[in-house]
Amino acid sequence: MSIFDIFKPKPKMLDKGNYVCPYCFESFDKYMFQCLNKRCNGKGERVFAASQGKQAECSECKAISYTKVCPNCHKHLPDSTLNGENCIISIVGSRASGKSHFVGVLIHEMIRRIAPEYNKGSFEGFDDSFLRYQKVFEDKIYSGYQLELSKTAMNNKDVSLPYIFNYKFRTRHNEIKCYTFVFFDTAGEDLHDLSNMSTVNKYIYKSSGIIFLLDPMSIPGVVDKLDKDWVSRASGGLQEHDGIADSIISNVSRLIRNAKGMKEEQKIDIPVAAVFSKYDAFEQLVPEDATVRRTSPHCKKGMFDDADRKAVDSEIASLLDSWGARSFTSQLENNYKTYSYFAVSALGLDNNPSSHRFDKPHPHRIEDPLLWLMKIGGKLE
């Protein structure tokens, strides 16, 4: 069931292979064109098939259109989607795991720092994504205001719209590459009910990668070692209960298996970055010589440092084990072929919100999970 209106009846469309719409996540073999001529009888909303791949003539007003749209929801399609270069990133986690701050700061850093530094690339919003991103995330976060919790998508169509960005860069062979990245900030409530997930979060099982945010304040082995006032500030007064991460990853795994028709003993081939958010909240529990305490090396080197990734993965796995979180790690091991542990801070060290205000974000290792997913997905050299 799509959250968008379905176009009926469906006329004959152009056969161009197999695509996935980055808005409604319906699969289709043929895309359509849209006439944007306001003087057309279709009032700029007419969609139609064509015999040419790059442009089409509206049969009503004869205007030439270059605008390709999804046959299901009629949203504009990025060219890289039609080249098979979608990279759908699902960001999931519990209600208080810091997903919104993570998404808001990650996109800001991708635009301003990560893409230009890593390979002189650019991270460009598609359609109205950048303006929506600025209004919902950037204007608030970078003015020092804490974001509200994500709204459930069940009754909020605007929340269901993804943030779509084109990542362009020049390869070592002097070729321009362009990939379409699709980000979702999923409300924690939408991940607790499997029936809701099947309707609203269909993008999860069509993902190129999943970033699973873990709230350290939901693990008793962490909370018991920290000062109560510190825990209250770090959790924003919304501390989740023990086992919430286990429940969500179980639902996500079941959703993917059901959608793909997989048996329980089959491991899922979507890579998962298991990310400890709010690293600043538990840094005091991390050994002084740990790699995760250092700044991320990937942008400075202009290449993904997998030795650094492996060191952080080992350190976080060891900490989880010492904190008694084996139920979560076992689920990850038994359900996914490829996964790695990370730890990030979106707002930065010593920058916990106080009275819903904080300093300008100075994130710690926020690029690591996304760069890893890009690397193993063949999106980075």
N, C-alpha and C positions, 0 to 999 in steps of 0.2 A: 504494500500500500504506500503510495507516494504522498508526501506532505504537500505537494503541489497539484494544481488542477491538471488532469490528463487531457490532452488534445484529442478530440473525437469529431468526426472519423479521421483516421490516419491515412493521408493520401500516399501515393507511391513516392518513395524517397530515394536519395542517392546512395548507392551501395559503396561503402568505404571501409569495410572491415568491422572489427569489434572494438567499441569504445565504452567508457564509463563516464557518465556526466558527473562533473565535480560538484554539482549543486544537489541533485536529487538522487544520484548514485544508481540510476537505472542503467542497465546495459543496453546498448543498441548497435545495430550494424549499419545504420544509415542516418545521416544527419540531414538537417533542413536549413533553409535560408529564411531570413526575416526581412520584410520590406519596412524600412524606417521612414519612408516618405509620408509626412503628415497630411499631404493633400490626397493621398491614396484613399479609396473607399474603405480600405482596411484600417484607416486611421493610424498607420504606423505600427500595427500589431499583426499584420498578415504574415503567415508562415507558409512556405511552399517548397516543393521539391524542385530539382533542376537537373539538367543533363551535363552541366559543367561543374568541375570540382572547386574552382576558386571564386566563381561569381555566378549570379543567377539574375534573370530578368523577371520582375514581377508581372504576372499575366494580367493583372488588373490595371496598373498604371504605367507599366513598361520601364520603371526605374530599375537601375542595376543595383543589386545588393551584394556586399561582400561579407555580410554578417551571418555567420553560421550559428545555429541554435540547436539545442537538444530537442528531439521530437516529443519528449514527454513533458518537460517543464518550461520549454521555450527560453531558457536562460542562454545568454551568449556563451559560446565555447572558446576557450583559449586554443590557439593553433597547436600548442604542444600537447594538448589533450588529444587532438586528432592525429598527432604523430606518435601516439602511444607513450607519451612521456609524462603522464600523471604520476604524482608521488603523494598519495593520500596518507596523512599523518593523523592518527587518532590519539588524542591526549585524554586519558581516562584516569580516574582516581576518586577518592572519597570526597565528601562534601567540603571538608576543611583542609584539603591537601595542598591548596595554593595553586590550582590550575590556572585561574585567571591571571594572577600575577606572573606565572611562568610564561603563558602565551603572550601576554602584553610585552614583557621585557624581552623575550626571545625574538619576536618579530622586530622590535626596535633595534636590537643588537644586530640582527641579520642585515637590516637595511643600512645602518650607520657604521658598523664595525666589521662583523664577521665576513660577509660576502666580499667587501672591498679588500680586506686584509688577507683573506685566505687565498684567493686566486684572481684578485682584481675584478670580482664579479659585481653584479647588481641584483638587488632583490626588489622587484617592482610589483606593486599592487595591480591586480587585474580588475577591470570594470570599476565598481565602487568599493572594493575591498579596503583600499588604503584609507579612504575617507571614513568608512565605518570603523576601521581599526583605531583611527585617531580619536574619534568621538567616544568609543566604548572603552578603550584602553589607554592610549598614549597620553591624551590630554589630562587624564586624571592621575595616572601613575607618576608621570614626570612633573606634576604639580604637587606631589607629595600626599595625595589622597588615596586612602585604602579603597580598593574595589569592593563592590557588593558581591555576595555569593552569586554564582551563575544561576539563572532562572531555568526551570525545567522546560524542555522543548515541546512537551506534549501540548501545551496550550499557548505557546509563543512562537509563531512562525518565524519572526525576525531572528530569534535565538538560533533557529535551525539553519540559518544561512552560514555557510563556511567562510573563512577568510582565505582568499586565493591569491597567491603571489607567483610571479614568474622569476625564476633564478637563472640569470644569464651570465655566462663567463666564457673566456677564451681558453681553449685547451693548449697543451704543449705543442700540438701540431697546427696551431693557429686557426682552429676551427671554432665557430661560435656554437655553444651548446645552450639549450633552453629547456628547463624543466618546470612543470606546473606543480606547486606545492599547495595542498589543501589542508587547512588547519581547522579543527573543531575544538571548542571549549565546552566540554560536556558537563552538565549538572550532575552532581553525585546522585541525586534522586533518580535520574534516568537510568542508573546502572544497578539499581537494587531489584527492579522488577523485570523479569525476562520478557514478559509480554510487551512492556513499554519499549524495551531495548530492540525487540524485533521490528517494531514499527518505526521508531525514531532514529535509532542508531545503526541503520543498515550499513553505513559507511565503515563500521568497525571491521566487518568481515571482508570488505573490499580494500582494506588498508594495505599500503606498502610497508608500513611499520607502525608499531604501537608504542607510545610513551606512557608508561604506567607510573603515575606519581604516587609515592608512598609517604604518608604523613608520619614522621617519627613520633609525634605526640599520641599516636594510636597504639604504640607498642609499650606495654608495661615495663619491659626491661630497659627502656630508655627513660620513661617518665620517672621511674623509681630512683634513678640516679641523679635527677635534676632537682633544683630548687623549685618549690611549688609556685612561687611568684613568677619565676622564669618560664615555667610550663604554661601558666595562664597567659602571659604576654605572647609567647611563641605560638600558641594555639588560637589566639584571638577570642578566647572564651568558648570556642566551639570544638573542644577536644572530642574526637571520635572514639568509639569503643573498640576494645581489643577484638580482632578477628574481622574487622570491616574490610580490610584489604583482601583477606582470604575469600570473603563472600563475593566481592566485585570481580576478582580475577576468575573465580569459578563461573560466574554468570557470563563473563566475556568469553571464556573458553567454550562454554556450552552453546552460546549464540553462534560462534564461528563454526563449530562442528555441525550444528543443525543446518546452517545455511549451506555448508559445503558438502553435506552428506557424509561426514567422516565418522568412523568408528571411534569409540572411547580410547582404544589402545593406539590410535594413530596420533602422532605428534603434529601440532599445527606449524605450518611453515612460514607464518608471518613473524618476522623478528620483533622482539620485545626489548625495549630499553626500560629496565626497572630502576626508577629514579627516586632517590631519597630527596624530597624537597626540604626546604628549611634547614639546609646544612648548618647554617649559622646557629640554629637552636641546639644542636648536639655536637658541635665541633670540640667542645671541652672534653668529650668522651673519646675523641679520636687520638691515637698515639702521635706524639710530637713529630716523628720522622715519617709520617704517612704521606704517600704521594698525593692523596686527595686534598691535602692542605695547600699544596702548591697551585699556582695559577695554571690554567689550561695552556698547553704548549702548541696546539695545532695551528692556530692562526699565525703565530710568530714564525713557525717553521714552514708554513705554506704547504703543509702536507699532514695527513692524519697519522699521528704517532700511536700505533697500536700497542706498543710496549707500555705506554702511559695508561692506555685504556685497560689493558690486562691487569696492571698493578692496582688501579682503582677498583676494578671488578673484584679482585681477590680480597682487597681490604674491606669492602662493604659486605661481601659474602661472609667474611670472618666475623664482622661486627654483628650481623644479623644472627648468626649462629650463637654468639655469646649473649645476645639479648633474648634468646629463646623464641626466635621467629621462624623456626624450621617448618612450620605448617605452610607458611607462604612460600618459602624457597623450594619446598618439595613440590608444591603445585606448579611452580614455574618449570622446574626440572622435568616433571612428568607430562606437561602439556605442550611445551614449545621446543622446537628444534634448536632455535638460535635465540639467545638472550644474553644480556650483560647488565651489570649493576653500575649505577652512577650515583653521584651526590651533587646537588646544586643548591645555590641560594639565588633566588631571583632579585631580591632587594639588596643583598649584600650583608657582610658581617656587621654585627652591632647596629642593625638598622631595622629592628622589629617595630611594627606600628605601635604608636602610643597615642591614645585618644584619636585613633583613625588617621593619624598623620605620621609621615616618615620623611627621611631625607631622599634626595634623588637616588634612584637605584644605582648600585655599583656591583653588578652580579658576579657570582663566583661559579665558574665552569658551566655556565648555562648552555654553551654551544655543544658540549660533549655528546649528549644523547643524539641530537639531530645530525651532527657530522658523522657519527658512527652509523646511523641508519642510512645516510646518504652513501657512505663508503661501501658498506656491504651490499647496498642496492645497486651499485655500479654508477652512482650519480657523481662520484668524485674520482679523479685519477689517483 
